[in-house]
Amino acid sequence: MNEPLPVILLGGSGYVAGELLRLISLHPRLKLAHIISSSRQEEPIADTFEHLASVYPIEKFISIERCLEKLGEFPHWITISAAPHGASAGLIDQFLQNAEKANVQMTVVDASADFRSPSSERFMEIYGQAHAAPHRLESFSCAVPEHLDTLITPHAAQPGCFATSMLLAIVPLIKLGLVEPEFFVSAITGSTGAGRTPRDTTHHPMRQSNLFAYQPLRHRHGPEVCDIVQACTGSDVTLHFVPQSGPFSRGIYATIFAPCAGIADQELIATQLTAFYKDSDFVNIVSTPPKLKDIVGTNNAALSVNVDKGTVAVCCVIDNLVKGAAGGAIQWVNRLAGWPDSEGLIIAPAGWV
């Protein structure tokens, strides 16, 4: 077996970075080379992620400058960005420029929102700020890995966690012509989806035994999903999306509704979705509404189908930190490296979490 590829992890102190560290430690073809955090330089990784102390007992965060100095150490790097939206693109551009100067290959996967939009104008429309590296947009593809059979760009962007849960249902329903192109979605996410920095909506006393919607019909994942569906299927869709905050730490439970096109047959739709994902290592169509505990901690997704009075309802569960972020990013690394999607990502669910 060839030597594992070295990984540079950008934005290394948040929840997604912690999951990336965990998954990299499980991957037989990857090894952590450097992890960058501007706020924790020279601090041990184990001080920030105590649960990872056994796999990273001595490794430390380093500065951008020190990392850039070391690019000549290997001929091929994997760079994964878990940096914040708006900051990621500039960092990625800096690393790609320096890789070019050092004459080394660098493959990038971005877990932020910076390379999800088809243009800098669309990014400005959604996020209200200029894109830091518009000249790099064409070198990134953004989709759930299962939805792109052929990748023609050197780099990839992982859709957001809510977006992943919606796309897993919407893309095949549209591709197979099973529904009209209008979707209504209600999706509940765990508190880790809001990031590591505490705030009123993620503080435990606010989330515990509570449930509330936020940014109804205005969340940024709405237009992102529409853009990605168009890129994957060639079809425009209308999306009405209401996100909700749930009283649990990780996972997303999304329910996607759409009017059926043609015959409204539950068994037929379920059979066609099963066939669509027959080669997927992670997406399963199940016969009863799925449960979060069946997938938390894994890169798996479970979807169920119900049909009544001309309406299809697909329930989808994913782990927001894994399939919706870090796991999806590692799956893209596998794709870009020419490895099986499943490499390093077959993880048994914990069950009682």
C-alpha positions as CSV (number, residue, x, y, z in Angstrom):
1,M,0.0,0.0,0.0
2,N,1.3,3.5,-0.8
3,E,2.2,5.9,1.9
4,P,-0.8,7.8,3.3
5,L,-1.4,11.3,1.8
6,P,-0.6,14.2,4.2
7,V,-3.6,16.4,5.2
8,I,-3.6,20.1,6.0
9,L,-6.6,21.1,8.0
10,L,-7.6,24.8,7.9
11,G,-9.8,26.4,10.6
12,G,-8.9,23.6,13.1
13,S,-10.7,24.4,16.3
14,G,-14.4,24.1,15.6
15,Y,-16.8,21.1,15.7
16,V,-16.4,20.2,12.1
17,A,-12.6,20.3,12.5
18,G,-12.9,18.0,15.4
19,E,-14.9,15.5,13.3
20,L,-12.4,15.8,10.5
21,L,-9.6,14.9,13.0
22,R,-11.6,11.9,14.2
23,L,-12.2,10.6,10.6
24,I,-8.7,11.2,9.5
25,S,-7.4,9.1,12.4
26,L,-9.6,6.3,11.1
27,H,-8.6,6.6,7.5
28,P,-6.0,4.1,6.2
29,R,-4.8,6.4,3.3
30,L,-4.7,9.8,5.1
31,K,-2.5,11.2,7.9
32,L,-2.7,14.5,9.6
33,A,0.3,16.6,8.7
34,H,-0.7,20.1,9.9
35,I,-3.7,21.7,11.6
36,I,-4.0,25.4,11.5
37,S,-5.7,27.6,14.1
38,S,-5.0,31.3,14.4
39,S,-6.2,31.4,18.0
40,R,-4.5,28.2,19.3
41,Q,-1.0,28.3,17.7
42,E,1.4,25.9,19.4
43,E,-1.3,24.5,21.7
44,P,-1.8,20.7,21.8
45,I,-4.8,19.4,19.8
46,A,-5.7,17.4,22.9
47,D,-6.3,20.6,24.9
48,T,-9.1,21.6,22.5
49,F,-10.4,18.1,21.7
50,E,-9.9,16.1,24.8
51,H,-11.8,13.1,23.4
52,L,-9.1,12.8,20.7
53,A,-6.1,12.8,23.1
54,S,-5.4,9.1,22.5
55,V,-5.0,9.5,18.7
56,Y,-3.3,13.0,18.8
57,P,-1.3,12.9,22.0
58,I,1.5,15.3,20.9
59,E,0.3,17.1,17.8
60,K,-0.1,20.8,18.0
61,F,-1.8,23.6,16.1
62,I,0.5,25.7,13.9
63,S,0.4,29.0,12.2
64,I,-0.4,29.6,8.5
65,E,3.2,30.9,7.9
66,R,4.9,27.8,9.4
67,C,2.6,25.5,7.4
68,L,3.3,27.3,4.1
69,E,7.1,26.9,4.8
70,K,6.6,23.1,4.9
71,L,4.8,22.6,1.6
72,G,8.0,21.3,-0.1
73,E,8.0,18.3,2.3
74,F,5.6,16.2,0.2
75,P,4.8,16.2,-3.6
76,H,1.0,15.9,-3.0
77,W,-1.1,17.5,-0.3
78,I,-4.8,17.1,0.7
79,T,-6.1,20.4,2.1
80,I,-9.5,20.4,3.8
81,S,-11.0,23.7,5.0
82,A,-13.2,23.9,8.0
83,A,-12.6,27.7,8.2
84,P,-15.6,30.0,8.6
85,H,-17.7,31.2,5.7
86,G,-16.1,34.2,4.1
87,A,-12.6,33.4,5.4
88,S,-12.2,30.0,3.8
89,A,-11.8,31.2,0.1
90,G,-8.9,33.5,0.9
91,L,-7.1,30.9,2.9
92,I,-7.6,28.3,0.1
93,D,-6.4,30.7,-2.5
94,Q,-3.3,31.4,-0.4
95,F,-2.4,27.8,-0.1
96,L,-3.0,27.0,-3.7
97,Q,-0.8,29.9,-4.8
98,N,2.0,28.7,-2.5
99,A,1.6,25.1,-3.7
100,E,2.0,26.3,-7.3
101,K,5.1,28.2,-6.3
102,A,6.5,25.1,-4.5
103,N,5.7,23.0,-7.5
104,V,3.6,20.5,-5.5
105,Q,0.2,19.1,-6.1
106,M,-2.6,20.2,-3.8
107,T,-6.2,18.8,-3.8
108,V,-8.7,20.9,-1.9
109,V,-12.1,20.1,-0.3
110,D,-14.0,23.1,1.2
111,A,-16.5,22.4,4.0
112,S,-17.5,26.1,4.2
113,A,-20.0,27.9,2.0
114,D,-17.4,29.8,-0.1
115,F,-17.3,27.5,-3.1
116,R,-20.9,26.4,-3.2
117,S,-22.2,29.2,-5.4
118,P,-21.9,29.1,-9.2
119,S,-20.6,32.7,-9.4
120,S,-19.3,35.5,-7.2
121,E,-22.5,37.4,-7.9
122,R,-24.6,34.6,-6.5
123,F,-22.3,34.4,-3.5
124,M,-22.8,38.1,-2.9
125,E,-26.5,37.8,-3.3
126,I,-26.7,35.0,-0.7
127,Y,-24.1,36.1,1.8
128,G,-23.9,39.8,1.3
129,Q,-20.2,40.0,0.9
130,A,-17.7,39.9,-1.9
131,H,-16.0,36.5,-2.7
132,A,-12.4,36.5,-1.7
133,A,-11.2,34.3,-4.7
134,P,-13.7,34.5,-7.6
135,H,-11.1,33.2,-10.0
136,R,-11.1,29.9,-8.2
137,L,-14.8,29.2,-8.4
138,E,-14.7,27.3,-11.7
139,S,-12.1,24.9,-10.2
140,F,-14.6,23.6,-7.6
141,S,-17.7,21.4,-8.0
142,C,-20.4,21.4,-5.3
143,A,-22.8,18.5,-4.8
144,V,-23.5,15.5,-2.6
145,P,-20.9,13.0,-3.9
146,E,-23.6,10.4,-4.8
147,H,-25.0,12.9,-7.3
148,L,-22.0,13.5,-9.5
149,D,-20.8,10.5,-11.5
150,T,-18.1,12.4,-13.3
151,L,-16.0,15.1,-11.6
152,I,-14.2,17.4,-14.1
153,T,-12.8,19.9,-11.6
154,P,-9.7,19.5,-9.5
155,H,-11.4,20.5,-6.2
156,A,-14.7,20.0,-4.5
157,A,-17.0,21.8,-2.0
158,Q,-19.3,20.0,0.4
159,P,-22.9,21.3,0.5
160,G,-24.1,22.4,3.9
161,C,-25.7,20.0,6.5
162,F,-29.3,21.1,5.9
163,A,-28.6,21.2,2.2
164,T,-27.3,17.6,2.2
165,S,-30.4,16.3,3.9
166,M,-32.6,18.0,1.3
167,L,-30.5,17.2,-1.7
168,L,-30.5,13.4,-0.9
169,A,-34.3,13.4,-1.5
170,I,-34.8,16.2,-4.1
171,V,-32.1,15.4,-6.7
172,P,-33.3,11.8,-7.4
173,L,-37.0,12.8,-7.3
174,I,-36.3,15.4,-9.9
175,K,-33.9,13.3,-12.0
176,L,-36.4,10.4,-12.1
177,G,-39.4,12.7,-12.9
178,L,-41.3,11.5,-9.9
179,V,-42.5,14.9,-8.6
180,E,-43.4,18.4,-9.7
181,P,-40.5,20.9,-9.1
182,E,-41.9,22.5,-6.0
183,F,-40.7,21.3,-2.5
184,F,-41.8,22.1,1.0
185,V,-39.2,21.2,3.7
186,S,-39.2,21.2,7.5
187,A,-35.9,20.2,9.0
188,I,-34.7,20.0,12.6
189,T,-31.0,20.2,13.5
190,G,-28.9,19.6,16.6
191,S,-27.0,22.3,18.4
192,T,-23.6,21.4,16.9
193,G,-24.9,22.8,13.6
194,A,-24.5,26.3,15.1
195,G,-20.8,25.9,15.7
196,R,-18.6,26.0,18.7
197,T,-19.0,29.6,19.8
198,P,-21.8,29.7,22.4
199,R,-24.9,31.9,21.7
200,D,-28.4,32.2,23.0
201,T,-29.9,29.7,20.6
202,T,-27.3,27.0,21.3
203,H,-26.9,27.5,25.1
204,H,-28.1,24.3,26.8
205,P,-30.9,25.8,28.9
206,M,-32.4,27.3,25.7
207,R,-32.2,24.2,23.6
208,Q,-33.1,21.5,26.2
209,S,-36.8,20.5,26.1
210,N,-37.3,23.2,23.4
211,L,-38.0,23.4,19.7
212,F,-38.1,26.5,17.6
213,A,-37.9,27.7,14.0
214,Y,-35.4,30.2,12.7
215,Q,-35.1,32.1,9.5
216,P,-38.2,30.5,8.1
217,L,-38.3,30.7,4.3
218,R,-35.2,32.8,4.4
219,H,-32.3,30.5,5.3
220,R,-29.3,30.7,3.0
221,H,-29.3,26.9,2.3
222,G,-32.6,27.5,0.3
223,P,-31.0,29.2,-2.7
224,E,-27.9,27.0,-2.4
225,V,-30.0,23.9,-2.7
226,C,-31.8,25.3,-5.7
227,D,-28.4,26.1,-7.4
228,I,-27.0,22.6,-6.7
229,V,-30.2,20.9,-7.9
230,Q,-30.0,22.9,-11.1
231,A,-26.3,21.9,-11.6
232,C,-27.0,18.2,-10.9
233,T,-30.3,17.8,-12.9
234,G,-30.6,20.7,-15.3
235,S,-33.9,21.6,-13.7
236,D,-35.0,24.6,-11.8
237,V,-37.0,24.0,-8.6
238,T,-38.9,26.1,-6.1
239,L,-38.1,25.5,-2.4
240,H,-40.0,26.5,0.7
241,F,-37.6,25.7,3.6
242,V,-38.2,26.1,7.4
243,P,-35.2,25.1,9.5
244,Q,-35.7,24.3,13.2
245,S,-33.5,24.0,16.3
246,G,-33.9,20.8,18.2
247,P,-33.0,19.7,21.8
248,F,-30.2,17.4,20.8
249,S,-26.5,17.9,20.0
250,R,-26.1,16.2,16.6
251,G,-28.2,15.0,13.7
252,I,-30.8,16.4,11.2
253,Y,-34.3,15.1,10.7
254,A,-35.7,16.6,7.4
255,T,-39.1,16.0,5.9
256,I,-39.4,16.9,2.3
257,F,-42.9,17.2,0.6
258,A,-43.7,17.5,-3.1
259,P,-46.7,16.9,-5.4
260,C,-46.3,13.7,-7.3
261,A,-46.0,13.8,-11.1
262,G,-47.9,11.1,-12.9
263,I,-48.8,8.0,-10.8
264,A,-48.7,8.6,-7.1
265,D,-47.5,5.2,-6.1
266,Q,-45.6,4.8,-2.8
267,E,-44.0,1.4,-3.7
268,L,-43.0,2.6,-7.1
269,I,-41.3,5.7,-5.8
270,A,-39.5,3.8,-3.0
271,T,-38.3,1.2,-5.5
272,Q,-37.0,3.8,-7.9
273,L,-35.1,5.7,-5.1
274,T,-33.6,2.4,-4.0
275,A,-32.4,1.7,-7.5
276,F,-31.0,5.3,-7.8
277,Y,-28.9,4.7,-4.7
278,K,-28.1,1.0,-5.3
279,D,-24.3,1.7,-5.6
280,S,-24.1,4.0,-2.6
281,D,-22.2,2.8,0.4
282,F,-24.1,5.3,2.7
283,V,-27.6,6.1,1.5
284,N,-30.4,3.6,2.3
285,I,-34.1,3.7,1.5
286,V,-35.9,2.2,4.5
287,S,-39.4,0.9,4.9
288,T,-40.4,2.9,8.0
289,P,-39.6,6.5,9.0
290,P,-35.9,6.5,10.1
291,K,-34.5,7.4,13.5
292,L,-31.6,9.7,14.3
293,K,-30.0,7.1,16.7
294,D,-29.6,4.8,13.7
295,I,-27.1,7.1,11.9
296,V,-25.5,9.5,14.5
297,G,-21.8,9.4,14.4
298,T,-21.7,7.9,10.9
299,N,-21.6,9.0,7.2
300,N,-24.9,7.1,6.6
301,A,-28.2,8.6,5.5
302,A,-31.6,6.9,5.8
303,L,-34.7,7.9,3.8
304,S,-38.2,6.7,3.9
305,V,-41.1,7.3,1.4
306,N,-44.8,7.9,2.1
307,V,-47.4,8.9,-0.5
308,D,-51.0,10.0,0.1
309,K,-53.5,12.1,-2.0
310,G,-50.9,12.9,-4.7
311,T,-48.2,14.1,-2.2
312,V,-44.9,12.4,-1.5
313,A,-43.2,12.9,1.9
314,V,-39.6,11.7,2.2
315,C,-38.1,11.6,5.7
316,C,-34.3,11.9,5.7
317,V,-31.9,11.6,8.6
318,I,-28.2,12.4,8.6
319,D,-25.5,13.3,11.1
320,N,-25.0,17.0,10.5
321,L,-21.3,16.8,11.5
322,V,-20.5,13.7,9.5
323,K,-22.5,13.2,6.3
324,G,-23.5,16.9,6.4
325,A,-19.9,18.2,6.8
326,A,-16.7,16.3,7.8
327,G,-17.8,12.9,6.4
328,G,-19.0,14.4,3.2
329,A,-15.7,16.2,2.9
330,I,-13.7,13.0,3.4
331,Q,-16.0,11.2,0.9
332,W,-15.0,14.0,-1.6
333,V,-11.3,13.4,-0.8
334,N,-11.8,9.7,-1.6
335,R,-13.4,10.7,-4.9
336,L,-10.7,13.1,-5.9
337,A,-8.0,10.7,-5.0
338,G,-9.6,7.9,-7.0
339,W,-10.4,5.7,-4.0
340,P,-13.7,4.0,-3.1
341,D,-16.2,6.4,-1.4
342,S,-16.3,4.1,1.6
343,E,-12.5,4.3,2.3
344,G,-12.2,5.1,6.0
345,L,-15.9,5.9,6.4
346,I,-17.5,2.6,7.3
347,I,-18.5,3.4,10.9
348,A,-21.0,1.4,13.0
349,P,-23.6,3.7,14.6
350,A,-23.3,4.0,18.4
351,G,-27.0,3.4,18.8
352,W,-27.6,4.6,22.4
353,V,-26.2,8.1,22.3
